[in-house]
């Protein structure tokens, strides 16, 4: 599977906006809700929330197809777009790629900071992390 993460990781943005452009994120969220839709349907959904041109939506959809995030199939003469990954799968893939990139930069700092941030934000997950580490150790010993 190819790289899904953008060349730029925007740490200050929220959610998938860290790796997708604003409109890309809005289109992906719409597709995850609709499962599959014609470009005009996606456009109409976005138009309910913001002023936007159909050509802009279609251009971004084509960009998402080229990135491998969206599939495009012809159904009864119309192109339908659908997300390649579920929202959860996409988040998992992006998380893995971001963590791999951080570990490539400085594995000691990345690991220590991960544990520190987890302790600050979700201390209840430290036990789960410990269990995951032990399970992985047992698996590697086999």
Secondary structure by P-SEA (a helix, b strand, c coil): cccccccccccccccccccccaaaaaaaaaaaaaccccaaaaaaaaaacccccaaaaaaaaaaaaaaccbbbbbcccbbbbbbcccaaaaaaaaaaaaaaaaaaacaaaaaaaaaaaaaaccccaaaaaaaaaaaaaaaaac
